[in-house]
Every structure is written in structure tokens, then in C-alpha cells.
Amino acid sequence: MDDLTQEIFLLVKKKMLEQGAYTRDAYRGYIEETIEYFKEKGKLTEDDDYEQIEGNLLEIWPEVEKELAD
């Protein structure tokens, strides 16, 4: 996972823990929300592949779900 994707992931995980939302739908929503936030702050540009970042994060959902369950 590249540094930017890792940074997005950590913020998504933090939001999930703060909000107590542990479903796949919540995870997807936080990913989308965080990507938009990063766009607004200029951390993501038009050159970045948002769909790839989202896809990479969605692929690791089973690991995230297991970690949150522990």
C-alpha cells in the first residue's frame, strides 16, 4: 500500500472507530468521504487514480473487518 493510500486508510479506520460504524457500507462511505476530503485539501490531484485507491482499500475489507472484531 503506498503512503497516500495508507494515510487515507488510517483516517478511515479512525472515523470508523470514532463513529462505531463497522459495516462494509460504512467503510465504503468513509473511503469516499476521505478521498473527497483529500481532494479538497489538495493531497489528491487529478493525476491520482481515485478508483484504484478506493478499489485497493475495498479489497482489504476482510482484514479490516477481522481487526475491528478483535
Residue frames relative to the residue before (quaternion, step in Angstrom):
aa qw qx qy qz dx dy dz
M 1.0000 0.0000 0.0000 0.0000 0.00 0.00 0.00
D 0.3969 -0.7236 0.5070 0.2487 3.59 -0.76 0.98
D 0.7182 -0.4816 0.2961 0.4056 3.56 -1.28 0.37
L 0.6644 0.5064 -0.3082 0.4552 3.59 0.93 -0.88
T 0.6516 0.4964 -0.3105 0.4823 3.59 0.94 -0.87
Q 0.6347 0.5285 -0.3235 0.4617 3.58 1.00 -0.80
E 0.6469 0.5173 -0.3148 0.4635 3.58 0.97 -0.85
I 0.6373 0.5074 -0.3176 0.4853 3.59 1.00 -0.83
F 0.6521 0.5346 -0.3094 0.4397 3.56 0.90 -0.97
L 0.6713 0.5018 -0.3086 0.4498 3.59 0.86 -0.91
L 0.6564 0.4947 -0.3121 0.4765 3.58 1.01 -0.76
V 0.6196 0.5335 -0.3348 0.4684 3.59 1.03 -0.78
K 0.6708 0.4991 -0.2967 0.4614 3.56 0.87 -0.94
K 0.6302 0.5303 -0.3275 0.4631 3.58 1.02 -0.80
K 0.6541 0.5079 -0.3105 0.4666 3.59 0.95 -0.89
M 0.6382 0.5305 -0.3337 0.4471 3.58 0.96 -0.84
L 0.6821 0.4873 -0.2884 0.4628 3.56 0.90 -0.93
E 0.6606 0.5085 -0.3074 0.4588 3.59 0.98 -0.82
Q 0.7458 0.4073 -0.2108 0.4831 3.56 0.96 -0.89
G 0.3761 -0.7385 0.4799 0.2877 3.58 1.23 -0.33
A 0.4821 0.6470 -0.4359 0.3988 3.57 1.16 0.62
Y 0.0030 0.8547 -0.5145 0.0694 3.56 -0.31 1.26
T 0.4788 0.6675 -0.4489 0.3517 3.61 1.12 0.46
R 0.6421 -0.5121 0.3978 0.4089 3.55 -1.28 0.32
D 0.6356 0.5316 -0.3308 0.4517 3.58 1.01 -0.77
A 0.6439 0.5031 -0.3185 0.4805 3.58 0.99 -0.80
Y 0.6228 0.5464 -0.3235 0.4571 3.56 1.00 -0.86
R 0.6632 0.4954 -0.2949 0.4773 3.58 0.88 -0.96
G 0.6569 0.5224 -0.3056 0.4495 3.58 0.93 -0.88
Y 0.6721 0.4839 -0.2938 0.4773 3.57 0.97 -0.83
I 0.5936 0.5429 -0.3658 0.4682 3.58 1.09 -0.62
E 0.6762 0.4900 -0.2931 0.4656 3.58 0.83 -1.00
E 0.6528 0.5230 -0.2998 0.4588 3.57 0.95 -0.91
T 0.6890 0.4819 -0.2759 0.4658 3.56 0.93 -0.92
I 0.6140 0.5253 -0.3476 0.4757 3.60 1.03 -0.70
E 0.6439 0.5086 -0.3199 0.4737 3.60 0.95 -0.82
Y 0.6339 0.5314 -0.3190 0.4626 3.57 0.99 -0.86
F 0.6710 0.4912 -0.2948 0.4707 3.58 0.93 -0.91
K 0.6060 0.5358 -0.3533 0.4700 3.61 1.09 -0.63
E 0.6680 0.5140 -0.2916 0.4522 3.56 0.89 -0.98
K 0.7168 0.4381 -0.2405 0.4863 3.58 1.01 -0.81
G 0.5210 -0.6732 0.3957 0.3446 3.59 1.26 -0.06
K 0.4553 0.6783 -0.4581 0.3503 3.57 1.24 0.25
L 0.7196 0.2640 -0.1860 0.6147 3.56 1.28 -0.43
T 0.1500 -0.7855 0.5961 0.0715 3.54 -1.00 0.84
E 0.7139 -0.4276 0.3300 0.4457 3.54 -1.32 0.01
D 0.6161 0.5651 -0.3357 0.4340 3.59 1.21 -0.47
D 0.6075 0.5602 -0.3516 0.4399 3.58 1.20 -0.43
D 0.3786 -0.7195 0.5417 0.2135 3.55 -1.08 0.78
Y 0.2559 -0.8114 0.5107 0.1238 3.56 0.04 1.35
E 0.6535 0.5246 -0.3212 0.4411 3.57 0.93 -0.87
Q 0.6459 0.5126 -0.3192 0.4671 3.58 1.01 -0.78
I 0.6350 0.5193 -0.3269 0.4694 3.58 0.96 -0.85
E 0.6659 0.4929 -0.2994 0.4732 3.58 0.88 -0.96
G 0.6515 0.5273 -0.3096 0.4491 3.58 0.93 -0.90
N 0.6519 0.5148 -0.3125 0.4609 3.57 0.95 -0.88
L 0.6787 0.4828 -0.2928 0.4696 3.57 0.96 -0.84
L 0.6482 0.5099 -0.3247 0.4629 3.59 1.00 -0.73
E 0.6041 0.5777 -0.3501 0.4229 3.59 1.09 -0.66
I 0.7281 0.4227 -0.2542 0.4760 3.59 1.03 -0.65
W 0.2895 0.7893 -0.4987 0.2109 3.62 1.25 0.21
P 0.6497 0.5203 -0.3628 0.4191 3.67 0.78 -0.80
E 0.6491 0.5042 -0.3111 0.4772 3.59 1.05 -0.75
V 0.6405 0.5188 -0.3180 0.4685 3.57 1.00 -0.86
E 0.6491 0.5285 -0.3100 0.4509 3.57 0.90 -0.96
K 0.6627 0.5010 -0.3040 0.4663 3.57 0.93 -0.90
E 0.6539 0.5182 -0.3094 0.4562 3.58 0.95 -0.89
L 0.6767 0.4907 -0.2948 0.4630 3.59 0.95 -0.85
A 0.6419 0.5366 -0.3201 0.4445 3.57 1.12 -0.63
D 0.6208 0.5860 -0.3345 0.3991 3.58 1.16 -0.59
